[in-house]
Amino acid sequence: MSENRRVVVTGVGAITPVGNNAKETWENLKNGVNGIAPITLFDTEKFKAKLAAEVKGFDPKTYLDVNDVLRTDRYAQFAVAAAQQAADESGVEGTVEPERFAVLFGTGIGGIGTFEKEHTKLMQRGPRRVSPLFVPMMIANMAAGMIAIRHDCRGSAMPAVTACASGSNAIGEAMRLIRHGYADAVITGGAEAAINESAVAGFANMLALSPAENPEEASLPFDKRRGGFVIGEGAVALVLEEYEHAKSRGVKIYGEVCGYGSTCDAYHITAPHPEARGGARAMTDAMAEAGYLEEDVVYINAHGTGTPMNDVVETLAIKKALGEEAAAKAYVSSTKSMTGHMLGAAGALEALACLQALNEGIIPPTINLLEQDEECSLNCVPNTAVSAGITLALSNSLGFGGHNACLAFRKVQP
């Protein structure tokens, strides 16, 4: 096997709370547009949480025929749509052997909407009324499977299922497939569609969700007023490709995936380790692989969920990984302030934000950051985007189960 091949991004696609393609999503992130609003997907009268970051105006029939729409969970519809956008832009399909074309697509929960619907049928109408498509619609690998079928990807076709780190783990493992010679191109990313009664009730009852009813006071990463995350949904897809192959095709290259760290706290099923041991090591591993230098101008797209414990522990992880002085200089922002927490899709959306920030030299803001917590003493780019000559972008993802992932991106240097 060929070792240490360079890996670049040649296509992007997005279905998010702030846009139904990558361009619209990025423009709204730069401009601080808030995708959070009252939940419309179900009646929240009896629920503690009233707000979510829903995808708006999405028509699955743009990407799937009517029969396929009926046989596909919402999370997989988002995934197929984002992957189609990314594949179309990249144009890689047909330029690599199908056996060298892979899919690695993350989701935290998979088809929980289908599970809820079919379980309700079971309880109310009996076992004969459960759909024969219940299992294939529900399972967490189906987005990867459908993308592979559509684009004739005959290499590995797998999900990454690591809670809120799923999207980042998918991209990192896809990078390794190419780097170590197992594939020449990979469609990767993450998808989630968990804004339903079961998931919202579960998250709310574990006190993870913000109880706020004002969208401007709900997702508040690094702010003293923060009281939990806001659930979001959507999908983001990237096409990763071996650099020399992409260069030979003369296609647009968004950037290079140049580092990846994946660790586990091995500590608690929901709480991060109080000393941030896993999160910090994921960052240092990614930075080492990316060839971090003291003179690098660093942007960190933080996990930044807006839960009291997460933001403090992530601050500690950043300071441990970079050192106090470099951490104070680094630009940090949480796009979850606008998109809510897209769970298994979050890392993919935040990878897109890192790539675009590198390309344009613009760092998206942490909106509604009015009272920054002293325990989150970072340069959190409050409220308005800033310009900076970034040389290294890092994306952090921290998930239930103690999963930590960090991705590192640079502009492509010949």
C-alpha positions as CSV (number, residue, x, y, z in Angstrom):
1,M,0.0,0.0,0.0
2,S,1.1,3.5,-0.8
3,E,1.6,5.5,2.5
4,N,0.8,9.0,3.5
5,R,-0.8,10.3,0.4
6,R,-2.2,13.8,0.6
7,V,-6.0,14.2,0.9
8,V,-8.0,17.2,-0.4
9,V,-11.6,18.2,-0.6
10,T,-13.0,18.7,-4.1
11,G,-16.8,18.9,-3.5
12,V,-19.1,20.1,-0.7
13,G,-22.9,19.8,-0.2
14,A,-25.1,20.9,2.6
15,I,-28.7,20.8,3.9
16,T,-28.7,22.8,7.1
17,P,-30.8,25.0,9.4
18,V,-29.3,28.0,7.6
19,G,-29.3,26.9,4.0
20,N,-30.1,24.1,1.5
21,N,-26.7,24.2,-0.2
22,A,-23.1,24.9,0.9
23,K,-22.9,28.4,-0.5
24,E,-26.1,29.6,1.2
25,T,-25.1,27.9,4.5
26,W,-21.7,29.6,4.5
27,E,-23.1,33.0,3.6
28,N,-25.5,32.8,6.5
29,L,-22.8,31.6,8.9
30,K,-20.6,34.5,8.0
31,N,-23.5,36.9,8.5
32,G,-24.6,35.6,11.8
33,V,-28.0,34.3,10.7
34,N,-29.8,32.4,13.4
35,G,-31.4,29.2,12.2
36,I,-33.1,28.5,15.6
37,A,-36.9,29.0,15.9
38,P,-39.9,27.4,17.5
39,I,-40.3,23.7,16.7
40,T,-42.8,23.0,13.9
41,L,-42.3,19.3,13.5
42,F,-44.5,18.4,16.5
43,D,-46.6,20.0,19.2
44,T,-44.3,21.2,22.0
45,E,-47.1,22.1,24.5
46,K,-46.1,19.5,27.0
47,F,-42.3,19.7,26.4
48,K,-39.6,21.6,28.4
49,A,-37.8,22.5,25.2
50,K,-39.7,24.6,22.6
51,L,-36.9,25.6,20.1
52,A,-34.9,23.8,17.5
53,A,-32.8,24.5,14.4
54,E,-34.9,22.8,11.8
55,V,-34.1,22.5,8.1
56,K,-36.4,24.8,6.2
57,G,-37.9,24.5,2.7
58,F,-36.3,21.2,1.9
59,D,-38.1,19.1,-0.8
60,P,-36.7,15.5,-0.8
61,K,-38.3,15.0,-4.2
62,T,-35.6,17.2,-5.7
63,Y,-33.2,14.3,-5.0
64,L,-35.3,11.2,-4.7
65,D,-38.3,9.9,-6.7
66,V,-41.6,9.7,-4.9
67,N,-41.3,5.9,-4.0
68,D,-37.8,6.4,-2.6
69,V,-39.0,9.3,-0.5
70,L,-41.6,7.1,1.1
71,R,-39.0,4.4,1.8
72,T,-36.3,6.7,3.3
73,D,-36.0,8.2,6.7
74,R,-35.5,12.0,6.9
75,Y,-31.9,11.7,8.0
76,A,-31.0,9.6,5.0
77,Q,-32.9,12.0,2.7
78,F,-30.7,14.8,4.0
79,A,-27.6,12.7,3.5
80,V,-28.4,11.7,-0.1
81,A,-29.1,15.3,-1.0
82,A,-25.9,16.7,0.5
83,A,-23.9,13.9,-1.1
84,Q,-25.5,14.5,-4.5
85,Q,-24.5,18.2,-4.3
86,A,-20.9,17.3,-3.3
87,A,-20.5,14.6,-5.9
88,D,-21.9,16.9,-8.7
89,E,-19.5,19.7,-7.8
90,S,-16.5,17.4,-7.5
91,G,-17.1,15.5,-10.7
92,V,-15.0,12.7,-9.3
93,E,-17.5,10.0,-10.2
94,G,-16.3,8.0,-13.2
95,T,-12.7,9.2,-12.8
96,V,-11.8,6.6,-10.2
97,E,-12.4,2.8,-10.3
98,P,-15.7,2.0,-8.4
99,E,-13.7,-0.4,-6.2
100,R,-11.5,2.5,-5.2
101,F,-14.5,4.8,-4.4
102,A,-15.8,4.6,-0.8
103,V,-18.4,6.1,1.5
104,L,-18.0,6.9,5.2
105,F,-21.0,8.8,6.5
106,G,-21.7,9.5,10.1
107,T,-24.9,9.7,12.1
108,G,-25.4,9.8,15.9
109,I,-28.9,8.2,16.0
110,G,-30.0,7.2,12.5
111,G,-33.6,6.8,11.7
112,I,-35.2,7.7,15.0
113,G,-38.1,9.3,13.3
114,T,-39.0,6.0,11.6
115,F,-38.5,4.2,14.9
116,E,-40.9,6.5,16.6
117,K,-43.5,6.3,13.9
118,E,-43.4,2.5,13.5
119,H,-43.3,1.9,17.3
120,T,-46.5,4.0,17.6
121,K,-48.2,1.8,15.0
122,L,-47.1,-1.3,16.9
123,M,-48.5,-0.1,20.2
124,Q,-51.7,1.3,18.7
125,R,-52.6,-1.0,15.8
126,G,-50.6,-4.2,16.4
127,P,-47.6,-5.9,14.8
128,R,-49.1,-6.5,11.4
129,R,-49.2,-2.7,10.8
130,V,-45.5,-2.2,11.2
131,S,-43.8,-1.4,7.8
132,P,-41.7,-4.1,6.2
133,L,-39.3,-1.3,5.5
134,F,-39.0,-0.4,9.2
135,V,-35.6,-1.9,9.7
136,P,-33.8,-0.7,6.5
137,M,-35.3,2.8,7.1
138,M,-34.1,2.9,10.7
139,I,-30.6,1.5,10.7
140,A,-27.7,3.9,11.0
141,N,-25.7,2.5,8.0
142,M,-28.5,3.2,5.5
143,A,-27.4,6.7,4.5
144,A,-23.9,5.3,3.6
145,G,-25.6,2.4,1.8
146,M,-27.9,4.6,-0.3
147,I,-25.1,7.0,-1.2
148,A,-22.9,4.1,-2.3
149,I,-25.7,2.7,-4.4
150,R,-26.4,6.0,-6.1
151,H,-22.8,6.8,-6.9
152,D,-21.5,3.2,-7.5
153,C,-19.1,3.3,-4.6
154,R,-17.9,-0.3,-4.3
155,G,-15.1,0.3,-1.8
156,S,-15.9,0.5,1.9
157,A,-19.4,1.9,2.7
158,M,-19.8,2.4,6.4
159,P,-21.2,4.7,9.0
160,A,-19.4,6.4,11.9
161,V,-21.6,6.3,14.9
162,T,-19.9,8.1,17.7
163,A,-22.7,10.4,18.9
164,C,-21.8,14.1,18.4
165,A,-18.4,13.2,17.0
166,S,-19.8,11.1,14.2
167,G,-19.4,13.6,11.4
168,S,-15.8,14.4,12.3
169,N,-14.9,10.7,12.8
170,A,-16.3,9.9,9.4
171,I,-14.2,12.6,7.7
172,G,-11.1,11.6,9.7
173,E,-11.4,7.9,8.9
174,A,-12.2,8.7,5.3
175,M,-9.0,10.7,5.1
176,R,-7.1,7.7,6.5
177,L,-8.7,5.4,3.8
178,I,-7.1,7.6,1.1
179,R,-3.9,8.4,2.9
180,H,-3.0,4.8,3.4
181,G,-4.0,3.6,0.0
182,Y,-7.3,1.9,0.5
183,A,-9.3,4.3,-1.6
184,D,-8.8,7.1,-4.1
185,A,-11.9,9.1,-3.3
186,V,-14.5,9.0,-0.5
187,I,-17.9,10.6,-0.1
188,T,-18.0,11.5,3.6
189,G,-19.8,13.7,6.2
190,G,-22.7,13.3,8.6
191,A,-26.5,13.5,8.8
192,E,-29.1,13.7,11.5
193,A,-32.9,14.2,11.8
194,A,-33.8,13.8,15.5
195,I,-36.2,16.7,16.1
196,N,-39.0,14.5,17.2
197,E,-40.9,13.8,20.4
198,S,-38.7,10.9,21.6
199,A,-35.4,12.5,21.1
200,V,-36.4,15.9,22.4
201,A,-38.0,14.5,25.5
202,G,-35.0,12.3,26.2
203,F,-32.5,15.1,25.9
204,A,-34.7,17.6,27.8
205,N,-35.2,15.2,30.7
206,M,-31.5,14.7,31.1
207,L,-31.3,18.5,31.3
208,A,-29.1,18.8,28.2
209,L,-31.5,21.1,26.2
210,S,-31.9,24.8,26.6
211,P,-35.4,25.6,28.0
212,A,-35.3,29.1,26.5
213,E,-38.2,30.3,24.4
214,N,-36.4,33.2,22.7
215,P,-34.2,32.1,19.8
216,E,-31.7,34.8,20.6
217,E,-31.2,33.5,24.1
218,A,-31.1,29.8,23.4
219,S,-27.9,28.5,22.0
220,L,-25.3,30.5,23.9
221,P,-21.8,28.9,23.7
222,F,-19.3,30.4,26.1
223,D,-21.8,32.8,27.6
224,K,-22.6,32.9,31.3
225,R,-26.3,32.6,30.5
226,R,-26.0,29.3,28.7
227,G,-28.3,26.6,29.8
228,G,-28.0,23.7,27.4
229,F,-27.9,23.0,23.7
230,V,-30.5,23.5,21.0
231,I,-31.2,20.4,18.9
232,G,-30.6,20.8,15.1
233,E,-30.8,18.7,12.0
234,G,-29.4,18.4,8.5
235,A,-26.5,16.9,6.6
236,V,-23.2,18.0,5.1
237,A,-21.1,16.0,2.7
238,L,-17.5,16.4,1.5
239,V,-15.8,14.6,-1.4
240,L,-12.3,13.7,-0.3
241,E,-9.8,12.8,-3.0
242,E,-6.1,11.9,-3.4
243,Y,-4.3,15.2,-4.1
244,E,-2.4,14.2,-7.3
245,H,-5.6,12.7,-8.8
246,A,-7.5,15.9,-8.0
247,K,-4.7,18.1,-9.4
248,S,-4.6,16.1,-12.6
249,R,-8.3,16.7,-13.1
250,G,-7.8,20.5,-12.7
251,V,-10.8,20.8,-10.3
252,K,-11.4,23.3,-7.5
253,I,-9.7,22.2,-4.3
254,Y,-11.2,23.6,-1.1
255,G,-8.4,22.6,1.1
256,E,-6.3,19.8,2.5
257,V,-7.4,17.4,5.3
258,C,-4.0,17.3,7.0
259,G,-4.5,16.1,10.5
260,Y,-6.9,13.9,12.6
261,G,-7.1,13.0,16.2
262,S,-9.5,10.4,17.6
263,T,-9.5,9.5,21.3
264,C,-11.8,8.4,24.1
265,D,-12.0,9.8,27.6
266,A,-12.8,6.4,29.0
267,Y,-14.5,8.1,31.9
268,H,-18.3,8.6,31.7
269,I,-21.2,7.9,29.3
270,T,-22.2,11.6,29.0
271,A,-19.8,13.8,31.0
272,P,-16.4,14.8,29.6
273,H,-13.3,14.1,31.6
274,P,-12.9,17.1,34.0
275,E,-9.3,17.5,33.0
276,A,-10.1,17.3,29.3
277,R,-7.6,14.6,28.8
278,G,-9.2,13.0,25.7
279,G,-10.2,16.3,24.1
280,A,-6.8,17.8,24.5
281,R,-5.0,14.7,23.1
282,A,-7.3,14.6,20.1
283,M,-6.2,18.2,19.3
284,T,-2.5,17.5,19.9
285,D,-2.6,14.5,17.7
286,A,-4.3,16.4,14.9
287,M,-2.0,19.3,15.2
288,A,1.1,17.1,15.2
289,E,-0.1,15.4,12.0
290,A,-0.8,18.7,10.4
291,G,2.7,20.0,11.2
292,Y,1.6,22.7,13.7
293,L,4.1,25.6,14.0
294,E,4.2,28.4,16.6
295,E,3.8,30.9,13.9
296,D,0.5,29.4,12.6
297,V,-2.5,31.6,12.7
298,V,-5.1,29.2,14.1
299,Y,-8.9,29.1,13.9
300,I,-10.7,26.6,16.0
301,N,-14.3,25.8,15.3
302,A,-15.2,24.7,18.8
303,H,-17.6,21.9,19.7
304,G,-19.2,24.8,21.8
305,T,-22.6,23.3,22.6
306,G,-23.7,25.8,25.2
307,T,-23.9,23.3,28.0
308,P,-22.3,24.6,31.2
309,M,-19.8,21.7,31.6
310,N,-18.9,21.2,27.9
311,D,-17.7,24.8,27.2
312,V,-15.5,24.9,30.3
313,V,-13.9,21.6,29.6
314,E,-13.3,22.4,26.0
315,T,-11.7,25.7,27.0
316,L,-9.3,23.6,29.1
317,A,-8.6,21.2,26.2
318,I,-7.7,24.1,23.9
319,K,-5.4,25.6,26.5
320,K,-3.7,22.3,27.2
321,A,-3.3,21.5,23.5
322,L,-2.0,24.9,22.4
323,G,-0.5,26.3,25.6
324,E,-1.9,29.3,27.4
325,E,-0.2,31.9,25.1
326,A,-1.1,30.4,21.8
327,A,-4.6,29.6,23.0
328,A,-5.2,33.3,23.8
329,K,-4.2,34.2,20.3
330,A,-6.2,31.6,18.4
331,Y,-9.5,32.6,16.9
332,V,-12.3,30.4,18.3
333,S,-16.0,30.4,17.4
334,S,-19.0,28.1,17.8
335,T,-21.3,28.0,14.7
336,K,-23.7,26.0,16.9
337,S,-24.9,29.4,18.1
338,M,-26.6,29.6,14.7
339,T,-27.2,26.0,13.6
340,G,-27.9,24.5,17.0
341,H,-26.3,21.1,17.7
342,M,-26.8,18.9,14.6
343,L,-25.5,15.9,16.5
344,G,-24.0,13.4,14.1
345,A,-24.0,16.1,11.3
346,A,-22.3,18.7,13.5
347,G,-18.7,17.8,12.8
348,A,-19.3,17.8,9.0
349,L,-20.9,21.2,9.0
350,E,-18.1,22.6,11.1
351,A,-15.5,21.0,8.8
352,L,-17.2,23.0,6.0
353,A,-17.0,26.2,8.0
354,C,-13.2,25.6,8.6
355,L,-12.6,25.1,4.9
356,Q,-14.5,28.2,3.9
357,A,-12.8,30.2,6.7
358,L,-9.4,29.2,5.3
359,N,-10.4,30.0,1.8
360,E,-11.9,33.4,2.5
361,G,-9.9,34.5,5.5
362,I,-13.2,35.1,7.3
363,I,-14.0,33.7,10.7
364,P,-17.7,33.1,11.4
365,P,-19.0,34.5,14.7
366,T,-20.4,33.1,17.9
367,I,-23.7,35.0,17.9
368,N,-25.5,36.2,20.9
369,L,-22.3,36.1,23.0
370,L,-23.0,39.1,25.3
371,E,-21.6,37.9,28.7
372,Q,-18.6,35.7,28.1
373,D,-17.9,33.3,31.0
374,E,-14.5,34.0,32.7
375,E,-14.1,30.2,32.7
376,C,-14.2,30.3,28.9
377,S,-11.4,32.8,28.5
378,L,-10.8,32.4,24.8
379,N,-11.0,34.7,21.8
380,C,-14.5,33.6,20.9
381,V,-15.2,36.0,18.0
382,P,-18.4,37.5,19.4
383,N,-21.4,38.4,17.3
384,T,-19.7,39.6,14.1
385,A,-17.4,37.8,11.7
386,V,-13.7,38.9,11.6
387,S,-11.0,38.8,8.9
388,A,-7.8,36.9,9.6
389,G,-5.0,35.3,7.5
390,I,-5.6,31.8,8.9
391,T,-3.0,29.1,8.1
392,L,-4.5,26.2,10.2
393,A,-8.1,25.4,11.0
394,L,-9.1,22.9,13.6
395,S,-12.6,21.5,14.2
396,N,-13.4,19.9,17.6
397,S,-16.2,17.3,18.2
398,L,-16.9,15.8,21.6
399,G,-19.6,13.1,21.9
400,F,-21.4,11.0,24.5
401,G,-19.5,8.0,25.4
402,G,-16.3,10.1,25.8
403,H,-15.6,10.2,22.0
404,N,-13.3,13.0,20.9
405,A,-12.3,14.0,17.4
406,C,-10.3,16.8,16.0
407,L,-9.8,17.6,12.3
408,A,-7.1,19.8,10.9
409,F,-7.2,21.7,7.6
410,R,-4.8,23.8,5.6
411,K,-4.9,25.5,2.2
412,V,-3.2,23.3,-0.4
413,Q,0.5,24.1,-0.9
414,P,2.0,22.7,-4.1
